[in-house]
């Protein structure tokens, strides 16, 4: 197998990471903030029953994303084309992207829930969104580094995904 083989699957590695990161962060959010701490539900603008149903759908979404990602990883492993750096870059990008979407769109614009209620929300919002931005930046830096590696190793030749 050519050492360049994984470079021809860069898009699949990236999407596997993005889906896994999105599913993983959504799962952590659901498990910690929704179920263990009871800080909020996915949809807090109705009854507790509706909130529980929305949490169930949210949980299913996170697992479908994670399982889909793992199918992509299994295919990449079977092809000997799994690229750790590209996958981790995608994972951080997907997880941070989900978290930033949740913090800006769902919390502030749509107002379907907040991180927490009956407290000063500013520190929570800052930590939530700054952490998301750091994850996105780290993911983009890893992806850029992986692409540079592929160009350097291939002698300037670019590969299709």
C-alpha positions as CSV (number, residue, x, y, z in Angstrom):
1,X,0.0,0.0,0.0
2,X,1.4,3.4,-1.0
3,X,2.1,5.8,1.9
4,X,0.1,8.4,-0.1
5,X,-3.0,6.2,0.0
6,X,-4.6,8.0,3.0
7,X,-4.2,11.4,1.2
8,X,-6.6,10.3,-1.5
9,X,-9.2,9.8,1.2
10,X,-8.8,13.2,3.0
11,X,-12.4,14.2,2.6
12,X,-13.7,10.9,4.1
13,X,-11.3,11.3,7.0
14,X,-12.4,14.9,7.5
15,X,-16.1,14.0,7.5
16,X,-15.6,11.0,9.8
17,X,-14.0,13.4,12.2
18,X,-16.6,16.1,11.9
19,X,-19.5,13.7,12.4
20,X,-17.7,12.0,15.3
21,X,-16.9,15.4,17.0
22,X,-20.5,16.6,16.5
23,X,-22.0,13.4,17.9
24,X,-19.5,13.2,20.8
25,X,-20.0,16.8,21.9
26,X,-23.8,16.5,21.6
27,X,-23.6,13.3,23.6
28,X,-21.5,15.0,26.4
29,X,-23.9,17.9,26.4
30,X,-26.9,15.6,26.7
31,X,-25.4,13.4,29.3
32,X,-23.9,16.0,31.6
33,X,-26.1,19.2,31.3
34,X,-29.4,17.5,30.5
35,X,-29.4,14.2,32.4
36,X,-26.9,14.5,35.2
37,X,-27.1,18.1,36.2
38,X,-30.7,18.8,35.0
39,X,-29.7,22.3,34.0
40,X,-31.9,22.3,30.9
41,X,-33.7,20.2,28.3
42,X,-33.1,20.5,24.5
43,X,-36.4,22.3,24.3
44,X,-37.3,24.2,27.4
45,X,-40.2,26.3,26.1
46,X,-42.9,23.8,26.9
47,X,-43.8,21.1,29.4
48,X,-41.3,18.7,31.1
49,X,-42.8,15.9,28.9
50,X,-42.0,17.8,25.7
51,X,-38.5,18.5,27.1
52,X,-37.9,14.9,27.7
53,X,-39.1,13.9,24.2
54,X,-36.8,16.6,22.7
55,X,-33.9,15.2,24.8
56,X,-34.6,11.7,23.4
57,X,-34.6,13.0,19.8
58,X,-31.4,15.0,20.5
59,X,-29.8,11.9,22.0
60,X,-30.7,9.8,19.0
61,X,-29.3,12.4,16.7
62,X,-26.0,12.4,18.6
63,X,-25.7,8.6,18.3
64,X,-26.7,8.5,14.6
65,X,-23.9,11.0,13.9
66,X,-21.4,9.0,16.0
67,X,-22.3,5.6,14.5
68,X,-22.2,7.1,11.0
69,X,-18.7,8.4,11.7
70,X,-17.6,5.0,13.0
71,X,-18.9,3.4,9.8
72,X,-16.7,5.8,7.8
73,X,-13.7,5.1,10.1
74,X,-14.3,1.3,9.7
75,X,-14.2,1.8,5.9
76,X,-11.1,3.9,6.1
77,X,-9.4,1.3,8.3
78,X,-10.4,-1.5,5.8
79,X,-8.8,0.5,3.0
80,X,-5.7,1.3,5.2
81,X,-6.5,5.0,4.6
82,X,-7.3,6.3,8.1
83,X,-5.5,9.6,8.7
84,X,-5.3,10.4,12.4
85,X,-4.4,14.1,12.0
86,X,-7.2,14.8,9.5
87,X,-9.7,12.9,11.6
88,X,-8.8,14.7,14.9
89,X,-8.9,18.1,13.0
90,X,-12.4,17.2,11.8
91,X,-13.4,16.0,15.3
92,X,-12.4,19.3,16.9
93,X,-14.0,21.3,14.1
94,X,-17.3,19.3,14.3
95,X,-17.4,19.4,18.1
96,X,-16.6,23.0,18.3
97,X,-19.0,23.9,15.5
98,X,-21.8,22.1,17.2
99,X,-21.0,23.8,20.5
100,X,-20.8,27.3,18.9
101,X,-24.1,26.7,17.0
102,X,-25.7,25.6,20.3
103,X,-24.3,28.6,22.2
104,X,-25.2,31.2,19.7
105,X,-28.1,30.0,17.6
106,X,-30.0,27.8,20.1
107,X,-29.2,29.7,23.3
108,X,-29.3,33.3,22.1
109,X,-31.1,33.6,18.8
110,X,-33.8,30.9,19.0
111,X,-33.9,30.9,22.9
112,X,-35.0,27.3,23.0
113,X,-32.9,26.7,26.1
114,X,-30.1,28.3,28.1
115,X,-27.1,26.5,29.6
116,X,-28.5,27.3,33.1
117,X,-31.4,29.2,34.7
118,X,-31.7,31.5,37.7
119,X,-27.9,32.4,37.8
120,X,-25.7,35.0,36.1
121,X,-25.5,33.4,32.7
122,X,-22.6,35.5,31.3
123,X,-19.7,33.3,32.8
124,X,-21.4,30.1,31.4
125,X,-21.9,31.7,28.0
126,X,-18.3,32.9,27.8
127,X,-16.9,29.6,28.8
128,X,-19.2,27.7,26.5
129,X,-18.5,29.8,23.4
130,X,-14.8,30.5,24.0
131,X,-14.3,26.7,24.4
132,X,-16.1,26.2,21.1
133,X,-14.0,28.8,19.4
134,X,-10.8,27.2,20.7
135,X,-11.9,23.8,19.5
136,X,-12.7,25.2,16.0
137,X,-9.3,27.0,15.8
138,X,-7.4,23.9,16.9
139,X,-9.3,21.8,14.4
140,X,-8.6,24.1,11.6
141,X,-4.9,24.3,12.5
142,X,-4.7,20.5,12.5
143,X,-6.5,20.2,9.2
144,X,-4.2,22.8,7.7
145,X,-1.2,20.9,9.1
146,X,-2.5,17.6,7.7
147,X,-3.0,19.2,4.2
148,X,0.6,20.6,4.3
149,X,1.9,17.2,5.3
150,X,0.1,15.6,2.3
151,X,1.6,18.3,-0.1
152,X,5.1,18.0,1.4
153,X,5.1,14.2,1.3
154,X,3.7,14.0,-2.2
155,X,6.2,16.5,-3.6
156,X,3.6,19.2,-4.4
157,X,1.2,16.8,-6.1
158,X,-2.4,17.3,-4.9
159,X,-4.7,14.4,-4.3
160,X,-8.5,14.1,-5.0
161,X,-10.7,13.1,-2.1
